[in-house]
Every structure is written in C-alpha cells, then in structure tokens.
Amino acid sequence: GLWDEARSLRRTMMQKDIQKMPGCSWIVVGQNTNLFVAGDKSHPSCDEISLALKHLTALIKDNTFHDFLG
C-alpha cells in the first residue's frame, strides 16, 4: 500500500543522502509577516506560540469543540 511506498521512498532517500526541505508557513499580524519553519525555535515568541498551539490542539481534540462546530 501507500505506507510501504512511503517507507521505500524514505529508505531510498537515506541511501542517497537526500533530505527533504522542512515545511514552512507564515502569518500576517498587523503589517508584520511572521515566517515559521518546521523545527526552528529561533522565533522570538516561540514558547508563547507553542503553548497556544498546544491549547488549540487540545480544543480541537475535545468533543465539546466538535459539538460547537456543529
């Protein structure tokens, strides 16, 4: 299946020393654009952002939140 194909591709990438580029996203707050790269902890608000994401993840996993969305 697809999991086997993914595993095979990762194995081939390791053998050929190929690394995938980290994912990134950005958000505009006011007139400032904030860039986030997977695994990078250099953003000045990294701890605050991580805590907010943990809280949002908990809300999404909570059945009450799903009921709220309808």
PQR file of N, CA, C, O and H, with PARSE charges and radii, in Angstrom:
ATOM      1  N   GLY A   1       0.803  -1.185   0.000 -0.4000 1.5000
ATOM      2  CA  GLY A   1       0.000   0.000   0.000 -0.0000 2.0000
ATOM      3  C   GLY A   1       0.852   1.257   0.000  0.5500 1.7000
ATOM      4  O   GLY A   1       2.061   1.212  -0.230 -0.5500 1.4000
ATOM      5  N   LEU A   2       0.208   2.356   0.258 -0.4000 1.5000
ATOM      6  CA  LEU A   2       0.900   3.643   0.247 -0.0000 2.0000
ATOM      7  C   LEU A   2       1.948   3.755   1.349  0.5500 1.7000
ATOM      8  O   LEU A   2       2.982   4.394   1.157 -0.5500 1.4000
ATOM      9  H   LEU A   2      -0.774   2.392   0.444  0.4000 1.0000
ATOM     10  N   TRP A   3       1.685   3.131   2.516 -0.4000 1.5000
ATOM     11  CA  TRP A   3       2.661   3.182   3.606 -0.0000 2.0000
ATOM     12  C   TRP A   3       3.948   2.482   3.203  0.5500 1.7000
ATOM     13  O   TRP A   3       5.040   2.949   3.528 -0.5500 1.4000
ATOM     14  H   TRP A   3       0.845   2.611   2.672  0.4000 1.0000
ATOM     15  N   ASP A   4       3.824   1.360   2.494 -0.4000 1.5000
ATOM     16  CA  ASP A   4       5.009   0.638   2.027 -0.0000 2.0000
ATOM     17  C   ASP A   4       5.791   1.480   1.019  0.5500 1.7000
ATOM     18  O   ASP A   4       7.021   1.507   1.046 -0.5500 1.4000
ATOM     19  H   ASP A   4       2.937   0.981   2.230  0.4000 1.0000
ATOM     20  N   GLU A   5       5.076   2.159   0.138 -0.4000 1.5000
ATOM     21  CA  GLU A   5       5.737   3.026  -0.844 -0.0000 2.0000
ATOM     22  C   GLU A   5       6.461   4.180  -0.157  0.5500 1.7000
ATOM     23  O   GLU A   5       7.578   4.533  -0.537 -0.5500 1.4000
ATOM     24  H   GLU A   5       4.076   2.136   0.116  0.4000 1.0000
ATOM     25  N   ALA A   6       5.829   4.759   0.844 -0.4000 1.5000
ATOM     26  CA  ALA A   6       6.448   5.860   1.581 -0.0000 2.0000
ATOM     27  C   ALA A   6       7.705   5.377   2.291  0.5500 1.7000
ATOM     28  O   ALA A   6       8.733   6.054   2.271 -0.5500 1.4000
ATOM     29  H   ALA A   6       4.922   4.472   1.152  0.4000 1.0000
ATOM     30  N   ARG A   7       7.623   4.211   2.916 -0.4000 1.5000
ATOM     31  CA  ARG A   7       8.771   3.636   3.613 -0.0000 2.0000
ATOM     32  C   ARG A   7       9.921   3.387   2.634  0.5500 1.7000
ATOM     33  O   ARG A   7      11.078   3.677   2.939 -0.5500 1.4000
ATOM     34  H   ARG A   7       6.788   3.662   2.932  0.4000 1.0000
ATOM     35  N   SER A   8       9.596   2.852   1.463 -0.4000 1.5000
ATOM     36  CA  SER A   8      10.599   2.576   0.439 -0.0000 2.0000
ATOM     37  C   SER A   8      11.250   3.873  -0.054  0.5500 1.7000
ATOM     38  O   SER A   8      12.465   3.930  -0.243 -0.5500 1.4000
ATOM     39  H   SER A   8       8.656   2.616   1.215  0.4000 1.0000
ATOM     40  N   LEU A   9      10.450   4.892  -0.255 -0.4000 1.5000
ATOM     41  CA  LEU A   9      10.975   6.178  -0.705 -0.0000 2.0000
ATOM     42  C   LEU A   9      11.907   6.780   0.338  0.5500 1.7000
ATOM     43  O   LEU A   9      12.972   7.294  -0.005 -0.5500 1.4000
ATOM     44  H   LEU A   9       9.463   4.845  -0.101  0.4000 1.0000
ATOM     45  N   ARG A  10      11.513   6.722   1.610 -0.4000 1.5000
ATOM     46  CA  ARG A  10      12.373   7.254   2.678 -0.0000 2.0000
ATOM     47  C   ARG A  10      13.695   6.494   2.742  0.5500 1.7000
ATOM     48  O   ARG A  10      14.752   7.091   2.944 -0.5500 1.4000
ATOM     49  H   ARG A  10      10.648   6.305   1.888  0.4000 1.0000
ATOM     50  N   ARG A  11      13.630   5.186   2.572 -0.4000 1.5000
ATOM     51  CA  ARG A  11      14.840   4.363   2.592 -0.0000 2.0000
ATOM     52  C   ARG A  11      15.771   4.774   1.443  0.5500 1.7000
ATOM     53  O   ARG A  11      16.977   4.927   1.640 -0.5500 1.4000
ATOM     54  H   ARG A  11      12.771   4.701   2.408  0.4000 1.0000
ATOM     55  N   THR A  12      15.208   4.949   0.253 -0.4000 1.5000
ATOM     56  CA  THR A  12      15.997   5.375  -0.907 -0.0000 2.0000
ATOM     57  C   THR A  12      16.609   6.753  -0.671  0.5500 1.7000
ATOM     58  O   THR A  12      17.767   6.989  -1.015 -0.5500 1.4000
ATOM     59  H   THR A  12      14.229   4.825   0.093  0.4000 1.0000
ATOM     60  N   MET A  13      15.834   7.657  -0.087 -0.4000 1.5000
ATOM     61  CA  MET A  13      16.351   8.994   0.213 -0.0000 2.0000
ATOM     62  C   MET A  13      17.524   8.921   1.174  0.5500 1.7000
ATOM     63  O   MET A  13      18.517   9.625   0.990 -0.5500 1.4000
ATOM     64  H   MET A  13      14.893   7.465   0.192  0.4000 1.0000
ATOM     65  N   MET A  14      17.425   8.078   2.197 -0.4000 1.5000
ATOM     66  CA  MET A  14      18.524   7.931   3.154 -0.0000 2.0000
ATOM     67  C   MET A  14      19.766   7.367   2.471  0.5500 1.7000
ATOM     68  O   MET A  14      20.877   7.838   2.713 -0.5500 1.4000
ATOM     69  H   MET A  14      16.619   7.506   2.346  0.4000 1.0000
ATOM     70  N   GLN A  15      19.581   6.361   1.621 -0.4000 1.5000
ATOM     71  CA  GLN A  15      20.711   5.737   0.932 -0.0000 2.0000
ATOM     72  C   GLN A  15      21.428   6.726   0.019  0.5500 1.7000
ATOM     73  O   GLN A  15      22.646   6.651  -0.147 -0.5500 1.4000
ATOM     74  H   GLN A  15      18.679   5.978   1.424  0.4000 1.0000
ATOM     75  N   LYS A  16      20.685   7.641  -0.565 -0.4000 1.5000
ATOM     76  CA  LYS A  16      21.269   8.617  -1.488 -0.0000 2.0000
ATOM     77  C   LYS A  16      21.584   9.939  -0.796  0.5500 1.7000
ATOM     78  O   LYS A  16      21.942  10.920  -1.448 -0.5500 1.4000
ATOM     79  H   LYS A  16      19.696   7.702  -0.430  0.4000 1.0000
ATOM     80  N   ASP A  17      21.449   9.959   0.538 -0.4000 1.5000
ATOM     81  CA  ASP A  17      21.710  11.148   1.349 -0.0000 2.0000
ATOM     82  C   ASP A  17      20.906  12.361   0.856  0.5500 1.7000
ATOM     83  O   ASP A  17      21.424  13.474   0.759 -0.5500 1.4000
ATOM     84  H   ASP A  17      21.158   9.163   1.068  0.4000 1.0000
ATOM     85  N   ILE A  18      19.635  12.112   0.551 -0.4000 1.5000
ATOM     86  CA  ILE A  18      18.722  13.174   0.121 -0.0000 2.0000
ATOM     87  C   ILE A  18      17.858  13.554   1.319  0.5500 1.7000
ATOM     88  O   ILE A  18      17.277  12.689   1.974 -0.5500 1.4000
ATOM     89  H   ILE A  18      19.215  11.208   0.630  0.4000 1.0000
ATOM     90  N   GLN A  19      17.780  14.849   1.599 -0.4000 1.5000
ATOM     91  CA  GLN A  19      16.957  15.319   2.707 -0.0000 2.0000
ATOM     92  C   GLN A  19      15.849  16.206   2.162  0.5500 1.7000
ATOM     93  O   GLN A  19      16.077  17.033   1.279 -0.5500 1.4000
ATOM     94  H   GLN A  19      18.253  15.551   1.067  0.4000 1.0000
ATOM     95  N   LYS A  20      14.651  16.022   2.697 -0.4000 1.5000
ATOM     96  CA  LYS A  20      13.549  16.874   2.254 -0.0000 2.0000
ATOM     97  C   LYS A  20      13.661  18.230   2.931  0.5500 1.7000
ATOM     98  O   LYS A  20      14.197  18.349   4.033 -0.5500 1.4000
ATOM     99  H   LYS A  20      14.466  15.350   3.414  0.4000 1.0000
ATOM    100  N   MET A  21      13.153  19.235   2.265 -0.4000 1.5000
ATOM    101  CA  MET A  21      13.175  20.578   2.825 -0.0000 2.0000
ATOM    102  C   MET A  21      12.116  20.669   3.922  0.5500 1.7000
ATOM    103  O   MET A  21      11.022  20.124   3.774 -0.5500 1.4000
ATOM    104  H   MET A  21      12.717  19.139   1.370  0.4000 1.0000
ATOM    105  N   PRO A  22      12.436  21.354   5.021 -0.5600 1.5000
ATOM    106  CA  PRO A  22      11.437  21.493   6.084  0.2800 2.0000
ATOM    107  C   PRO A  22      10.251  22.323   5.613  0.5500 1.7000
ATOM    108  O   PRO A  22      10.399  23.242   4.806 -0.5500 1.4000
ATOM    109  N   GLY A  23       9.076  21.986   6.127 -0.4000 1.5000
ATOM    110  CA  GLY A  23       7.877  22.745   5.801 -0.0000 2.0000
ATOM    111  C   GLY A  23       7.914  24.115   6.454  0.5500 1.7000
ATOM    112  O   GLY A  23       8.598  24.322   7.456 -0.5500 1.4000
ATOM    113  H   GLY A  23       8.956  21.241   6.782  0.4000 1.0000
ATOM    114  N   CYS A  24       7.183  25.032   5.885 -0.4000 1.5000
ATOM    115  CA  CYS A  24       7.123  26.360   6.483 -0.0000 2.0000
ATOM    116  C   CYS A  24       5.723  26.945   6.287  0.5500 1.7000
ATOM    117  O   CYS A  24       4.963  26.519   5.418 -0.5500 1.4000
ATOM    118  H   CYS A  24       6.627  24.863   5.071  0.4000 1.0000
ATOM    119  N   SER A  25       5.419  27.906   7.100 -0.4000 1.5000
ATOM    120  CA  SER A  25       4.163  28.636   6.978 -0.0000 2.0000
ATOM    121  C   SER A  25       4.409  30.051   7.471  0.5500 1.7000
ATOM    122  O   SER A  25       5.436  30.332   8.088 -0.5500 1.4000
ATOM    123  H   SER A  25       6.036  28.252   7.807  0.4000 1.0000
ATOM    124  N   TRP A  26       3.476  30.927   7.200 -0.4000 1.5000
ATOM    125  CA  TRP A  26       3.610  32.282   7.669 -0.0000 2.0000
ATOM    126  C   TRP A  26       2.240  32.827   8.001  0.5500 1.7000
ATOM    127  O   TRP A  26       1.211  32.359   7.513 -0.5500 1.4000
ATOM    128  H   TRP A  26       2.641  30.698   6.698  0.4000 1.0000
ATOM    129  N   ILE A  27       2.270  33.840   8.856 -0.4000 1.5000
ATOM    130  CA  ILE A  27       1.039  34.501   9.258 -0.0000 2.0000
ATOM    131  C   ILE A  27       1.313  35.999   9.306  0.5500 1.7000
ATOM    132  O   ILE A  27       2.382  36.432   9.737 -0.5500 1.4000
ATOM    133  H   ILE A  27       3.105  34.220   9.252  0.4000 1.0000
ATOM    134  N   VAL A  28       0.345  36.776   8.861 -0.4000 1.5000
ATOM    135  CA  VAL A  28       0.474  38.225   8.885 -0.0000 2.0000
ATOM    136  C   VAL A  28      -0.329  38.740  10.071  0.5500 1.7000
ATOM    137  O   VAL A  28      -1.527  38.479  10.180 -0.5500 1.4000
ATOM    138  H   VAL A  28      -0.523  36.424   8.511  0.4000 1.0000
ATOM    139  N   VAL A  29       0.338  39.473  10.959 -0.4000 1.5000
ATOM    140  CA  VAL A  29      -0.307  40.100  12.109 -0.0000 2.0000
ATOM    141  C   VAL A  29      -0.056  41.596  11.974  0.5500 1.7000
ATOM    142  O   VAL A  29       1.083  42.056  12.043 -0.5500 1.4000
ATOM    143  H   VAL A  29       1.311  39.685  10.871  0.4000 1.0000
ATOM    144  N   GLY A  30      -1.133  42.343  11.783 -0.4000 1.5000
ATOM    145  CA  GLY A  30      -0.965  43.768  11.506 -0.0000 2.0000
ATOM    146  C   GLY A  30      -0.265  43.923  10.171  0.5500 1.7000
ATOM    147  O   GLY A  30      -0.759  43.462   9.142 -0.5500 1.4000
ATOM    148  H   GLY A  30      -2.058  41.968  11.728  0.4000 1.0000
ATOM    149  N   GLN A  31       0.885  44.574  10.191 -0.4000 1.5000
ATOM    150  CA  GLN A  31       1.666  44.722   8.963 -0.0000 2.0000
ATOM    151  C   GLN A  31       2.939  43.887   9.004  0.5500 1.7000
ATOM    152  O   GLN A  31       3.814  44.049   8.153 -0.5500 1.4000
ATOM    153  H   GLN A  31       1.287  44.949  11.027  0.4000 1.0000
ATOM    154  N   ASN A  32       3.050  43.002   9.981 -0.4000 1.5000
ATOM    155  CA  ASN A  32       4.231  42.154  10.115 -0.0000 2.0000
ATOM    156  C   ASN A  32       3.938  40.748   9.629  0.5500 1.7000
ATOM    157  O   ASN A  32       2.924  40.154   9.997 -0.5500 1.4000
ATOM    158  H   ASN A  32       2.339  42.871  10.672  0.4000 1.0000
ATOM    159  N   THR A  33       4.828  40.214   8.799 -0.4000 1.5000
ATOM    160  CA  THR A  33       4.724  38.840   8.333 -0.0000 2.0000
ATOM    161  C   THR A  33       5.675  37.988   9.154  0.5500 1.7000
ATOM    162  O   THR A  33       6.871  38.272   9.218 -0.5500 1.4000
ATOM    163  H   THR A  33       5.651  40.696   8.500  0.4000 1.0000
ATOM    164  N   ASN A  34       5.147  36.939   9.786 -0.4000 1.5000
ATOM    165  CA  ASN A  34       5.952  36.035  10.607 -0.0000 2.0000
ATOM    166  C   ASN A  34       6.103  34.713   9.876  0.5500 1.7000
ATOM    167  O   ASN A  34       5.111  34.088   9.501 -0.5500 1.4000
ATOM    168  H   ASN A  34       4.175  36.708   9.735  0.4000 1.0000
ATOM    169  N   LEU A  35       7.349  34.284   9.672 -0.4000 1.5000
ATOM    170  CA  LEU A  35       7.658  33.039   8.984 -0.0000 2.0000
ATOM    171  C   LEU A  35       8.022  31.980  10.015  0.5500 1.7000
ATOM    172  O   LEU A  35       8.773  32.245  10.954 -0.5500 1.4000
ATOM    173  H   LEU A  35       8.155  34.791   9.977  0.4000 1.0000
ATOM    174  N   PHE A  36       7.483  30.778   9.833 -0.4000 1.5000
ATOM    175  CA  PHE A  36       7.775  29.660  10.720 -0.0000 2.0000
ATOM    176  C   PHE A  36       8.269  28.494   9.879  0.5500 1.7000
ATOM    177  O   PHE A  36       7.631  28.112   8.897 -0.5500 1.4000
ATOM    178  H   PHE A  36       6.873  30.562   9.071  0.4000 1.0000
ATOM    179  N   VAL A  37       9.409  27.929  10.267 -0.4000 1.5000
ATOM    180  CA  VAL A  37       9.979  26.776   9.581 -0.0000 2.0000
ATOM    181  C   VAL A  37       9.955  25.606  10.556  0.5500 1.7000
ATOM    182  O   VAL A  37      10.309  25.760  11.725 -0.5500 1.4000
ATOM    183  H   VAL A  37       9.928  28.240  11.064  0.4000 1.0000
ATOM    184  N   ALA A  38       9.539  24.440  10.077 -0.4000 1.5000
ATOM    185  CA  ALA A  38       9.439  23.253  10.930 -0.0000 2.0000
ATOM    186  C   ALA A  38      10.755  23.001  11.660  0.5500 1.7000
ATOM    187  O   ALA A  38      11.819  22.947  11.044 -0.5500 1.4000
ATOM    188  H   ALA A  38       9.251  24.315   9.127  0.4000 1.0000
ATOM    189  N   GLY A  39      10.669  22.849  12.968 -0.4000 1.5000
ATOM    190  CA  GLY A  39      11.833  22.533  13.786 -0.0000 2.0000
ATOM    191  C   GLY A  39      12.658  23.730  14.217  0.5500 1.7000
ATOM    192  O   GLY A  39      13.554  23.585  15.048 -0.5500 1.4000
ATOM    193  H   GLY A  39       9.805  22.893  13.468  0.4000 1.0000
ATOM    194  N   ASP A  40      12.383  24.909  13.679 -0.4000 1.5000
ATOM    195  CA  ASP A  40      13.151  26.104  14.024 -0.0000 2.0000
ATOM    196  C   ASP A  40      12.577  26.719  15.294  0.5500 1.7000
ATOM    197  O   ASP A  40      11.376  26.973  15.379 -0.5500 1.4000
ATOM    198  H   ASP A  40      11.655  25.027  13.004  0.4000 1.0000
ATOM    199  N   LYS A  41      13.427  26.953  16.269 -0.4000 1.5000
ATOM    200  CA  LYS A  41      12.968  27.506  17.541 -0.0000 2.0000
ATOM    201  C   LYS A  41      13.512  28.919  17.768  0.5500 1.7000
ATOM    202  O   LYS A  41      13.555  29.392  18.904 -0.5500 1.4000
ATOM    203  H   LYS A  41      14.403  26.747  16.200  0.4000 1.0000
ATOM    204  N   SER A  42      13.925  29.593  16.693 -0.4000 1.5000
ATOM    205  CA  SER A  42      14.565  30.899  16.847 -0.0000 2.0000
ATOM    206  C   SER A  42      13.579  32.072  16.860  0.5500 1.7000
ATOM    207  O   SER A  42      13.977  33.205  17.128 -0.5500 1.4000
ATOM    208  H   SER A  42      13.889  29.210  15.770  0.4000 1.0000
ATOM    209  N   HIS A  43      12.299  31.815  16.574 -0.4000 1.5000
ATOM    210  CA  HIS A  43      11.326  32.912  16.588 -0.0000 2.0000
ATOM    211  C   HIS A  43      11.255  33.477  17.999  0.5500 1.7000
ATOM    212  O   HIS A  43      11.197  32.708  18.958 -0.5500 1.4000
ATOM    213  H   HIS A  43      11.975  30.894  16.356  0.4000 1.0000
ATOM    214  N   PRO A  44      11.257  34.803  18.155 -0.5600 1.5000
ATOM    215  CA  PRO A  44      11.257  35.404  19.493  0.2800 2.0000
ATOM    216  C   PRO A  44      10.066  34.999  20.364  0.5500 1.7000
ATOM    217  O   PRO A  44      10.173  35.025  21.590 -0.5500 1.4000
ATOM    218  N   SER A  45       8.951  34.631  19.767 -0.4000 1.5000
ATOM    219  CA  SER A  45       7.765  34.236  20.528 -0.0000 2.0000
ATOM    220  C   SER A  45       7.528  32.732  20.473  0.5500 1.7000
ATOM    221  O   SER A  45       6.396  32.280  20.647 -0.5500 1.4000
ATOM    222  H   SER A  45       8.865  34.610  18.771  0.4000 1.0000
ATOM    223  N   CYS A  46       8.570  31.956  20.237 -0.4000 1.5000
ATOM    224  CA  CYS A  46       8.454  30.506  20.043 -0.0000 2.0000
ATOM    225  C   CYS A  46       7.716  29.816  21.192  0.5500 1.7000
ATOM    226  O   CYS A  46       6.807  29.021  20.953 -0.5500 1.4000
ATOM    227  H   CYS A  46       9.489  32.323  20.096  0.4000 1.0000
ATOM    228  N   ASP A  47       8.097  30.113  22.429 -0.4000 1.5000
ATOM    229  CA  ASP A  47       7.461  29.450  23.574 -0.0000 2.0000
ATOM    230  C   ASP A  47       5.981  29.799  23.665  0.5500 1.7000
ATOM    231  O   ASP A  47       5.147  28.927  23.911 -0.5500 1.4000
ATOM    232  H   ASP A  47       8.835  30.759  22.624  0.4000 1.0000
ATOM    233  N   GLU A  48       5.659  31.056  23.470 -0.4000 1.5000
ATOM    234  CA  GLU A  48       4.267  31.508  23.541 -0.0000 2.0000
ATOM    235  C   GLU A  48       3.435  30.873  22.420  0.5500 1.7000
ATOM    236  O   GLU A  48       2.300  30.454  22.644 -0.5500 1.4000
ATOM    237  H   GLU A  48       6.336  31.765  23.270  0.4000 1.0000
ATOM    238  N   ILE A  49       4.002  30.806  21.230 -0.4000 1.5000
ATOM    239  CA  ILE A  49       3.305  30.214  20.086 -0.0000 2.0000
ATOM    240  C   ILE A  49       3.080  28.724  20.313  0.5500 1.7000
ATOM    241  O   ILE A  49       1.997  28.210  20.033 -0.5500 1.4000
ATOM    242  H   ILE A  49       4.924  31.147  21.048  0.4000 1.0000
ATOM    243  N   SER A  50       4.095  28.028  20.820 -0.4000 1.5000
ATOM    244  CA  SER A  50       3.972  26.589  21.085 -0.0000 2.0000
ATOM    245  C   SER A  50       2.870  26.311  22.098  0.5500 1.7000
ATOM    246  O   SER A  50       2.088  25.375  21.932 -0.5500 1.4000
ATOM    247  H   SER A  50       4.975  28.446  21.048  0.4000 1.0000
ATOM    248  N   LEU A  51       2.809  27.124  23.144 -0.4000 1.5000
ATOM    249  CA  LEU A  51       1.778  26.949  24.160 -0.0000 2.0000
ATOM    250  C   LEU A  51       0.387  27.181  23.563  0.5500 1.7000
ATOM    251  O   LEU A  51      -0.544  26.428  23.849 -0.5500 1.4000
ATOM    252  H   LEU A  51       3.444  27.885  23.279  0.4000 1.0000
ATOM    253  N   ALA A  52       0.244  28.217  22.738 -0.4000 1.5000
ATOM    254  CA  ALA A  52      -1.046  28.496  22.100 -0.0000 2.0000
ATOM    255  C   ALA A  52      -1.456  27.340  21.190  0.5500 1.7000
ATOM    256  O   ALA A  52      -2.628  26.963  21.164 -0.5500 1.4000
ATOM    257  H   ALA A  52       1.000  28.829  22.505  0.4000 1.0000
ATOM    258  N   LEU A  53      -0.509  26.776  20.446 -0.4000 1.5000
ATOM    259  CA  LEU A  53      -0.818  25.646  19.570 -0.0000 2.0000
ATOM    260  C   LEU A  53      -1.226  24.414  20.368  0.5500 1.7000
ATOM    261  O   LEU A  53      -2.117  23.674  19.951 -0.5500 1.4000
ATOM    262  H   LEU A  53       0.443  27.083  20.467  0.4000 1.0000
ATOM    263  N   LYS A  54      -0.584  24.187  21.509 -0.4000 1.5000
ATOM    264  CA  LYS A  54      -0.966  23.049  22.359 -0.0000 2.0000
ATOM    265  C   LYS A  54      -2.397  23.210  22.854  0.5500 1.7000
ATOM    266  O   LYS A  54      -3.166  22.249  22.876 -0.5500 1.4000
ATOM    267  H   LYS A  54       0.140  24.788  21.848  0.4000 1.0000
ATOM    268  N   HIS A  55      -2.749  24.433  23.252 -0.4000 1.5000
ATOM    269  CA  HIS A  55      -4.118  24.684  23.715 -0.0000 2.0000
ATOM    270  C   HIS A  55      -5.123  24.504  22.579  0.5500 1.7000
ATOM    271  O   HIS A  55      -6.186  23.918  22.781 -0.5500 1.4000
ATOM    272  H   HIS A  55      -2.124  25.213  23.235  0.4000 1.0000
ATOM    273  N   LEU A  56      -4.798  25.000  21.399 -0.4000 1.5000
ATOM    274  CA  LEU A  56      -5.697  24.841  20.253 -0.0000 2.0000
ATOM    275  C   LEU A  56      -5.870  23.376  19.877  0.5500 1.7000
ATOM    276  O   LEU A  56      -6.974  22.940  19.553 -0.5500 1.4000
ATOM    277  H   LEU A  56      -3.934  25.476  21.235  0.4000 1.0000
ATOM    278  N   THR A  57      -4.782  22.621  19.921 -0.4000 1.5000
ATOM    279  CA  THR A  57      -4.850  21.191  19.614 -0.0000 2.0000
ATOM    280  C   THR A  57      -5.750  20.475  20.610  0.5500 1.7000
ATOM    281  O   THR A  57      -6.548  19.620  20.226 -0.5500 1.4000
ATOM    282  H   THR A  57      -3.885  22.976  20.185  0.4000 1.0000
ATOM    283  N   ALA A  58      -5.625  20.822  21.889 -0.4000 1.5000
ATOM    284  CA  ALA A  58      -6.475  20.208  22.911 -0.0000 2.0000
ATOM    285  C   ALA A  58      -7.943  20.542  22.661  0.5500 1.7000
ATOM    286  O   ALA A  58      -8.810  19.682  22.815 -0.5500 1.4000
ATOM    287  H   ALA A  58      -4.977  21.516  22.201  0.4000 1.0000
ATOM    288  N   LEU A  59      -8.226  21.785  22.277 -0.4000 1.5000
ATOM    289  CA  LEU A  59      -9.608  22.172  21.985 -0.0000 2.0000
ATOM    290  C   LEU A  59     -10.168  21.392  20.805  0.5500 1.7000
ATOM    291  O   LEU A  59     -11.314  20.943  20.835 -0.5500 1.4000
ATOM    292  H   LEU A  59      -7.522  22.484  22.152  0.4000 1.0000
ATOM    293  N   ILE A  60      -9.363  21.236  19.777 -0.4000 1.5000
ATOM    294  CA  ILE A  60      -9.818  20.517  18.588 -0.0000 2.0000
ATOM    295  C   ILE A  60     -10.110  19.061  18.913  0.5500 1.7000
ATOM    296  O   ILE A  60     -11.060  18.486  18.381 -0.5500 1.4000
ATOM    297  H   ILE A  60      -8.432  21.601  19.752  0.4000 1.0000
ATOM    298  N   LYS A  61      -9.301  18.457  19.783 -0.4000 1.5000
ATOM    299  CA  LYS A  61      -9.494  17.055  20.147 -0.0000 2.0000
ATOM    300  C   LYS A  61     -10.658  16.862  21.113  0.5500 1.7000
ATOM    301  O   LYS A  61     -11.168  15.752  21.266 -0.5500 1.4000
ATOM    302  H   LYS A  61      -8.530  18.924  20.215  0.4000 1.0000
ATOM    303  N   ASP A  62     -11.073  17.935  21.757 -0.4000 1.5000
ATOM    304  CA  ASP A  62     -12.156  17.878  22.738 -0.0000 2.0000
ATOM    305  C   ASP A  62     -13.500  17.760  22.016  0.5500 1.7000
ATOM    306  O   ASP A  62     -13.781  18.521  21.091 -0.5500 1.4000
ATOM    307  H   ASP A  62     -10.659  18.837  21.633  0.4000 1.0000
ATOM    308  N   ASN A  63     -14.324  16.809  22.440 -0.4000 1.5000
ATOM    309  CA  ASN A  63     -15.636  16.610  21.818 -0.0000 2.0000
ATOM    310  C   ASN A  63     -16.512  17.849  21.896  0.5500 1.7000
ATOM    311  O   ASN A  63     -17.320  18.091  20.999 -0.5500 1.4000
ATOM    312  H   ASN A  63     -14.095  16.191  23.192  0.4000 1.0000
ATOM    313  N   THR A  64     -16.367  18.631  22.945 -0.4000 1.5000
ATOM    314  CA  THR A  64     -17.161  19.840  23.098 -0.0000 2.0000
ATOM    315  C   THR A  64     -16.903  20.790  21.938  0.5500 1.7000
ATOM    316  O   THR A  64     -17.829  21.422  21.429 -0.5500 1.4000
ATOM    317  H   THR A  64     -15.711  18.435  23.674  0.4000 1.0000
ATOM    318  N   PHE A  65     -15.649  20.889  21.522 -0.4000 1.5000
ATOM    319  CA  PHE A  65     -15.300  21.761  20.407 -0.0000 2.0000
ATOM    320  C   PHE A  65     -15.952  21.267  19.121  0.5500 1.7000
ATOM    321  O   PHE A  65     -16.459  22.065  18.333 -0.5500 1.4000
ATOM    322  H   PHE A  65     -14.897  20.375  21.935  0.4000 1.0000
ATOM    323  N   HIS A  66     -15.938  19.938  18.908 -0.4000 1.5000
ATOM    324  CA  HIS A  66     -16.570  19.373  17.719 -0.0000 2.0000
ATOM    325  C   HIS A  66     -18.074  19.655  17.721  0.5500 1.7000
ATOM    326  O   HIS A  66     -18.654  19.957  16.678 -0.5500 1.4000
ATOM    327  H   HIS A  66     -15.527  19.290  19.549  0.4000 1.0000
ATOM    328  N   ASP A  67     -18.704  19.555  18.899 -0.4000 1.5000
ATOM    329  CA  ASP A  67     -20.131  19.854  19.007 -0.0000 2.0000
ATOM    330  C   ASP A  67     -20.402  21.321  18.676  0.5500 1.7000
ATOM    331  O   ASP A  67     -21.409  21.652  18.049 -0.5500 1.4000
ATOM    332  H   ASP A  67     -18.233  19.310  19.747  0.4000 1.0000
ATOM    333  N   PHE A  68     -19.486  22.196  19.107 -0.4000 1.5000
ATOM    334  CA  PHE A  68     -19.631  23.624  18.850 -0.0000 2.0000
ATOM    335  C   PHE A  68     -19.622  23.911  17.349  0.5500 1.7000
ATOM    336  O   PHE A  68     -20.358  24.774  16.871 -0.5500 1.4000
ATOM    337  H   PHE A  68     -18.668  21.928  19.616  0.4000 1.0000
ATOM    338  N   LEU A  69     -18.785  23.181  16.611 -0.4000 1.5000
ATOM    339  CA  LEU A  69     -18.702  23.401  15.166 -0.0000 2.0000
ATOM    340  C   LEU A  69     -19.944  22.901  14.445  0.5500 1.7000
ATOM    341  O   LEU A  69     -20.233  23.314  13.322 -0.5500 1.4000
ATOM    342  H   LEU A  69     -18.188  22.480  16.999  0.4000 1.0000
ATOM    343  N   GLY A  70     -20.672  22.013  15.099 -0.4000 1.5000
ATOM    344  CA  GLY A  70     -21.920  21.547  14.522 -0.0000 2.0000
ATOM    345  C   GLY A  70     -21.726  20.352  13.673  0.5500 1.7000
ATOM    346  O   GLY A  70     -22.689  19.832  13.109 -0.5500 1.4000
ATOM    347  H   GLY A  70     -20.438  21.677  16.011  0.4000 1.0000
TER
END
